[in-house]
């Protein structure tokens, strides 16, 4: 009689916080039930699945810029390719509609630059040039240009902070992070769309539900042997139930 050395794949989850602390668990429920408070806000989540036949999947979610990293290793190239394609498709399902703060700030820079091109020539001739004792007025920058540069700096700083707040890069709608995000969406909706914020809250709440479902599916993908065993048990129980019904 040969001994079966096949063991269940193991899944380990690491939750990293902005205060540099970390929590490690084997349960997806611990992640989804994390309070994610302002004083202990989640910075990243790392999920690692390993089996004793050399297969491993590591997935990292980062809060900054909606960052994700996927690393798959295994002795079978076909398995690595298929698994990577499957998981990348699942990741796209809940990444694709996330607002990008950096993109919005880039567009803001273009708008400010275009305004400068329009405004500077008009006010350059209105305001007097800056003069210094050691230089002539002709080779000094105009006062209008200096005012515009200072206004650009103030405007860009204020609007960048505002954009970063009302268009957060979301990765972890977990625990109190949901309420924090809803408050930002409400503020954004009140600023631009009046009282139509409910549809945004519903959208991003559904986004969180999609993440939870995909993480659950991901866990099942990491543990194919366990899933196969469950399916076999279901078939056995189904046959046993059929035998019981026949005997009635």
C-alpha positions in Angstrom: 0.0 0.0 0.0 1.5 3.3 -1.1 1.2 6.4 1.0 -0.3 9.4 -0.7 2.1 12.3 -0.1 -0.1 14.9 -1.8 -1.1 17.6 0.6 -3.5 20.5 0.3 -2.2 23.7 -1.1 -1.7 26.4 1.5 -2.9 30.0 1.2 -1.4 32.7 3.3 -2.6 36.4 3.4 -0.5 39.3 4.6 -2.2 42.6 5.3 0.2 45.6 5.5 -0.8 48.9 7.1 0.5 52.5 6.7 1.9 52.4 10.2 4.3 49.7 9.0 2.7 46.9 11.0 1.4 43.8 9.4 -1.1 41.0 10.0 -0.8 37.4 8.6 -3.7 35.0 8.3 -4.9 32.0 6.3 -8.5 33.1 6.2 -10.0 35.4 3.5 -12.7 36.4 6.0 -10.0 38.0 8.2 -9.2 40.3 5.3 -12.7 41.2 4.4 -13.6 41.8 8.0 -10.6 44.1 8.7 -11.8 47.4 10.2 -9.4 49.4 8.0 -9.6 52.4 10.4 -8.0 55.7 9.7 -5.3 55.1 12.3 -4.7 51.6 10.9 -5.4 51.9 7.2 -4.5 49.1 4.8 -1.5 49.9 2.5 -1.2 46.5 0.7 -2.5 43.0 0.7 -0.4 40.0 -0.4 -1.9 36.6 -1.1 0.4 33.6 -1.6 -0.8 30.2 -2.6 1.6 27.2 -2.7 1.4 23.5 -3.3 4.0 20.8 -2.6 4.4 20.1 -6.4 6.2 23.4 -6.9 3.2 25.5 -8.0 2.8 29.0 -6.5 0.7 32.1 -7.0 1.5 35.4 -5.4 -0.9 38.4 -5.8 -0.2 41.8 -4.3 -2.7 44.7 -4.1 -1.3 48.1 -3.3 -3.5 51.1 -2.3 -1.3 53.6 -4.1 -2.3 54.0 -7.8 -4.5 50.9 -7.6 -1.3 48.8 -7.9 -1.4 45.1 -8.5 1.4 42.5 -9.1 0.9 38.9 -10.1 3.7 36.3 -9.9 3.1 32.6 -10.9 5.6 29.8 -10.8 5.3 26.1 -11.5 7.0 23.2 -13.3 4.4 23.1 -16.0 4.6 25.9 -18.5 1.1 25.2 -19.8 -0.3 25.5 -16.2 1.6 28.8 -15.7 0.3 30.3 -18.9 -3.4 29.3 -18.4 -3.4 30.3 -14.8 -1.9 33.7 -15.5 -4.3 34.4 -18.3 -7.3 33.4 -16.1 -6.2 35.5 -13.2 -5.3 38.5 -15.3 -8.8 38.5 -16.8 -10.3 38.4 -13.4 -8.2 41.3 -12.2 -9.3 43.4 -15.2 -12.9 43.0 -14.2 -12.5 45.2 -11.1 -9.6 47.4 -12.2 -10.8 48.9 -15.4 -13.1 51.7 -14.1 -11.1 53.0 -11.3 -10.3 56.8 -11.6 -6.6 57.6 -11.9 -5.5 60.5 -9.8 -2.3 60.9 -11.7 -4.1 61.1 -15.1 -6.5 63.8 -13.8 -3.6 65.9 -12.5 -1.9 65.5 -15.9 -5.0 66.9 -17.6 -5.1 69.7 -15.0 -1.5 70.6 -16.0 -2.5 70.8 -19.7 -5.5 73.1 -18.9 -3.3 75.4 -16.8 -0.7 75.6 -19.5 -3.3 76.4 -22.1 -4.7 79.2 -19.9 -1.2 80.6 -19.6 -0.8 80.7 -23.3 -4.1 82.7 -23.6 -3.7 85.0 -20.5 0.0 85.9 -20.4 0.2 87.8 -23.7 -2.9 89.8 -22.7 -1.7 90.9 -19.3 2.0 91.2 -20.2 1.4 94.6 -21.8 -1.0 95.9 -19.1 1.2 95.4 -16.0 4.5 97.2 -15.7 7.8 95.3 -15.8 9.8 94.6 -12.6 12.8 96.8 -12.2 15.9 96.4 -10.2 18.7 98.9 -9.4 21.3 96.8 -11.2 19.3 96.0 -14.3 17.2 97.7 -16.9 13.5 97.2 -17.2 13.9 95.7 -20.7 15.7 92.6 -19.5 13.6 91.9 -16.4 10.5 89.7 -16.5 7.1 91.4 -16.5 5.1 91.7 -13.4 2.2 90.0 -15.2 4.4 86.9 -15.9 5.4 86.7 -12.3 1.8 86.9 -11.1 0.7 84.2 -13.5 3.6 81.9 -12.4 2.7 82.4 -8.7 -1.0 81.9 -9.5 -0.2 78.7 -11.4 1.7 77.3 -8.5 -1.1 78.1 -6.0 -3.8 76.8 -8.3 -2.0 73.6 -9.3 -1.2 72.8 -5.6 -4.8 73.4 -4.4 -6.4 71.6 -7.2 -4.0 68.6 -7.1 -4.8 68.2 -3.4 -8.5 68.4 -4.1 -8.3 66.0 -7.0 -6.3 63.5 -4.9 -9.0 63.7 -2.2 -12.2 63.5 -4.3 -10.8 61.1 -6.9 -8.9 58.5 -4.6 -7.1 55.6 -6.1 -9.2 52.8 -4.6 -7.9 49.3 -3.8 -9.4 48.5 -0.4 -13.1 49.2 0.0 -13.0 47.2 3.3 -14.3 48.0 6.7 -14.4 51.7 7.5 -12.7 52.3 4.2 -16.1 52.1 2.6 -17.5 55.0 4.6 -14.4 57.1 4.0 -14.7 56.5 0.3 -18.5 57.2 0.3 -17.8 60.6 2.0 -15.4 61.5 -0.7 -17.8 60.5 -3.5 -20.6 62.5 -1.8 -18.3 65.6 -1.7 -17.3 65.1 -5.3 -20.9 64.7 -6.3 -22.0 67.8 -4.4 -19.3 69.8 -6.0 -20.0 68.8 -9.6 -23.3 66.9 -9.8 -25.5 68.3 -7.1 -27.4 65.5 -5.3 -26.8 62.6 -7.7 -24.2 61.0 -5.6 -26.1 57.8 -4.8 -25.4 56.2 -8.2 -21.7 56.7 -7.6 -21.9 55.1 -4.1 -23.8 52.2 -5.5 -21.3 51.8 -8.3 -18.3 51.7 -6.1 -20.0 49.5 -3.5 -20.7 47.0 -6.3 -17.0 47.4 -7.2 -16.1 46.3 -3.7 -18.4 43.3 -4.0 -16.7 42.4 -7.3 -13.3 42.5 -5.6 -14.6 40.2 -2.8 -16.0 37.7 -5.3 -12.9 37.7 -7.4 -10.7 37.2 -4.3 -12.9 34.3 -3.3 -12.6 32.9 -6.9 -8.9 33.4 -6.7 -8.7 31.4 -3.6 -10.5 28.5 -5.3 -8.0 28.8 -8.2 -5.1 28.6 -5.9 -6.5 25.4 -4.3 -7.4 23.2 -7.2 -6.8 19.9 -5.3 -9.1 21.0 -2.5 -11.8 22.0 -4.9 -11.5 18.7 -6.7 -11.9 16.8 -3.4 -15.0 18.8 -2.6 -16.5 18.0 -6.0 -15.8 14.3 -5.5 -17.4 14.3 -2.1 -20.5 15.9 -3.6 -20.7 13.1 -6.1 -20.3 10.5 -3.4 -23.1 12.1 -1.3 -25.3 12.3 -4.3 -24.9 8.6 -5.0 -25.5 7.7 -1.3 -28.7 9.9 -1.3 -29.9 8.1 -4.4 -29.4 4.7 -2.8 -31.4 5.9 0.3 -34.2 7.1 -1.9 -34.3 3.7 -3.7 -34.5 1.8 -0.4 -37.6 3.7 0.7 
